[in-house]
Amino acid sequence: MKRLRLRRDVTLAGLAAETGISVSTLSRLEAGLRRPTLEQLLPLARAYGVTLDELVDAPPTGDPRVNLRPIPSADGSVILPLTRRPGGIQAYKFVLPAGSDDAEPDLRTHEGYDWAYVLNGTLRLVLGEHDLILKPGEAAEFDTRTPHWFGATSAGPVEFLSLIGKQGERAHVRAAPKSGPAS
């Protein structure tokens, strides 16, 4: 548990405030001097962003598949979290239903850095003063403190991957240089 807390860069006091478990109890749990109860494990798993099995280091079941739990929204969009580890860059797959080309975007800002890659469909990205159309295979990256909005066009639904990192944490894409003509 201590490794998970340190990976999130959270103090015992911060974790205590987030979970409602006292600092002294958290310290004893991390040191192995106390066995956690289910009432303690649930808020800890929520705070760390892991499953109960991961928190208690349950033995693997032998099934290597990732159990994606889609998060549907009222507008028909679906978000699939692709990573479950706390901290670091988080990966998501977004599926947005067909939109309206004249939809008024609701621009948002937040701390972090975003990288989006279009898999299928056409993604409309409004980023500050720019109104961009991204097609399959195209990517965009930006500081999320810039007002932004994602949406599908009237051409149909869109699927895209998004990597979201903490402020200053950027995705690094490496590509091999093209081979020049043989000399």
C-alpha positions in Angstrom: 0.0 0.0 0.0 2.9 2.4 0.7 4.2 1.9 -2.8 0.8 2.9 -4.2 0.6 6.0 -2.0 4.1 7.1 -2.9 3.5 6.5 -6.6 0.6 8.9 -6.3 2.8 11.4 -4.4 0.3 11.6 -1.6 1.2 12.0 2.1 -0.4 9.9 4.9 -2.3 13.0 6.0 -3.6 13.6 2.4 -4.7 10.0 2.1 -6.4 10.1 5.5 -8.3 13.2 4.4 -9.3 11.4 1.2 -10.4 8.1 2.8 -11.5 9.0 6.3 -9.0 6.6 7.8 -6.8 7.9 10.5 -3.1 8.6 9.8 -2.0 6.2 12.6 -4.2 3.4 11.1 -2.9 4.0 7.6 0.7 3.9 9.0 0.1 0.6 10.7 -1.6 -0.9 7.6 1.4 0.1 5.5 3.9 -1.3 8.0 2.0 -4.6 8.1 1.2 -4.2 11.8 -2.5 -4.3 11.2 -4.8 -6.3 8.8 -7.2 -4.1 6.8 -10.9 -4.5 7.0 -13.2 -4.4 4.0 -14.5 -1.0 5.3 -10.9 0.2 5.0 -10.0 -1.5 1.7 -12.9 0.0 -0.3 -12.0 3.7 0.2 -8.3 2.8 -0.3 -8.9 1.0 -3.6 -11.0 4.0 -4.7 -8.3 6.5 -3.7 -5.5 4.5 -5.4 -7.6 3.8 -8.5 -7.1 0.0 -8.3 -9.4 -3.0 -7.9 -9.6 -4.8 -4.5 -7.8 -7.7 -6.0 -4.9 -5.4 -7.0 -4.9 -3.8 -3.6 -4.6 -7.1 -1.7 -2.3 -8.7 -4.3 -4.8 -11.5 -5.0 -3.3 -14.3 -7.1 -3.8 -14.0 -10.8 -6.7 -16.0 -12.2 -4.9 -16.9 -15.4 -7.1 -14.8 -17.6 -4.9 -12.2 -19.4 -7.8 -10.1 -20.8 -8.2 -6.5 -19.6 -11.6 -6.1 -18.1 -12.7 -2.8 -19.6 -15.6 -1.1 -17.8 -17.2 1.3 -20.2 -18.5 4.6 -18.7 -21.6 5.6 -20.7 -22.9 9.2 -20.6 -26.3 10.7 -21.1 -25.4 12.1 -24.6 -24.6 8.6 -25.9 -20.8 8.9 -25.5 -18.8 6.1 -24.1 -15.4 6.3 -22.3 -13.3 3.2 -21.9 -10.5 3.6 -19.4 -7.5 1.6 -20.8 -5.2 2.1 -17.8 -5.9 1.4 -14.1 -2.7 2.4 -12.4 -2.7 5.5 -10.3 -0.6 8.5 -11.4 1.3 8.9 -14.6 -0.3 9.1 -18.1 -3.8 7.7 -18.3 -5.2 6.2 -21.5 -8.8 6.3 -22.6 -10.8 5.3 -25.7 -13.6 7.6 -26.5 -16.6 6.7 -28.7 -18.8 9.8 -29.6 -22.1 9.5 -31.4 -22.6 11.5 -34.6 -22.8 15.2 -33.9 -24.0 18.4 -35.5 -21.6 20.4 -37.6 -22.9 23.6 -36.1 -22.9 22.4 -32.5 -21.9 25.1 -30.1 -18.9 23.7 -28.2 -18.7 23.9 -24.4 -15.0 24.7 -24.0 -13.3 23.4 -20.9 -9.9 23.8 -19.2 -8.1 21.7 -16.6 -4.5 20.9 -15.5 -2.6 18.5 -17.7 -1.6 17.6 -21.2 -3.6 15.7 -23.7 -2.7 13.7 -26.8 -5.6 12.4 -29.0 -5.3 10.0 -31.9 -8.3 9.3 -34.2 -9.1 5.7 -35.0 -12.4 5.9 -36.9 -14.7 8.7 -38.0 -14.0 12.4 -38.0 -13.2 14.3 -34.8 -13.9 18.0 -34.4 -11.4 19.6 -32.0 -12.0 23.2 -30.9 -8.7 24.3 -29.3 -8.7 28.0 -28.3 -9.3 29.9 -31.5 -8.7 26.9 -33.7 -11.6 24.7 -35.1 -9.9 21.6 -36.4 -11.2 18.5 -38.2 -9.1 15.3 -37.5 -9.4 12.2 -39.7 -8.3 8.6 -38.9 -4.6 8.4 -38.4 -4.2 12.1 -37.3 -3.2 13.2 -33.9 -3.2 16.3 -31.8 -1.5 17.2 -28.5 -2.0 20.3 -26.4 -1.8 21.8 -22.9 -5.3 21.3 -21.4 -5.1 24.8 -19.8 -6.0 25.9 -23.3 -9.9 25.9 -23.6 -10.8 22.8 -25.6 -13.7 20.6 -26.7 -14.0 17.3 -28.6 -17.0 16.3 -30.8 -18.1 14.1 -33.7 -19.2 15.7 -37.0 -22.5 15.0 -38.8 -20.6 12.4 -40.9 -21.1 9.8 -38.1 -19.6 8.6 -34.8 -15.9 9.0 -34.0 -13.6 6.7 -32.0 -10.3 8.2 -30.7 -7.6 7.4 -28.1 -6.6 9.9 -25.6 -3.5 10.0 -23.4 -3.9 12.5 -20.5 -1.0 13.4 -18.3 -0.3 15.6 -15.4 0.8 19.2 -16.2 4.1 19.0 -18.0 3.9 15.3 -18.7 3.8 14.8 -22.4 3.4 11.7 -24.6 6.6 11.1 -26.5 6.2 9.5 -30.0 9.2 8.1 -31.7 9.3 7.2 -35.3 12.2 5.6 -37.3 13.7 8.0 -39.9 12.9 7.2 -43.5 15.5 5.3 -45.3 17.2 7.4 -47.9 18.2 6.1 -51.4 21.0 3.6 -51.3 24.4 5.0 -52.3 
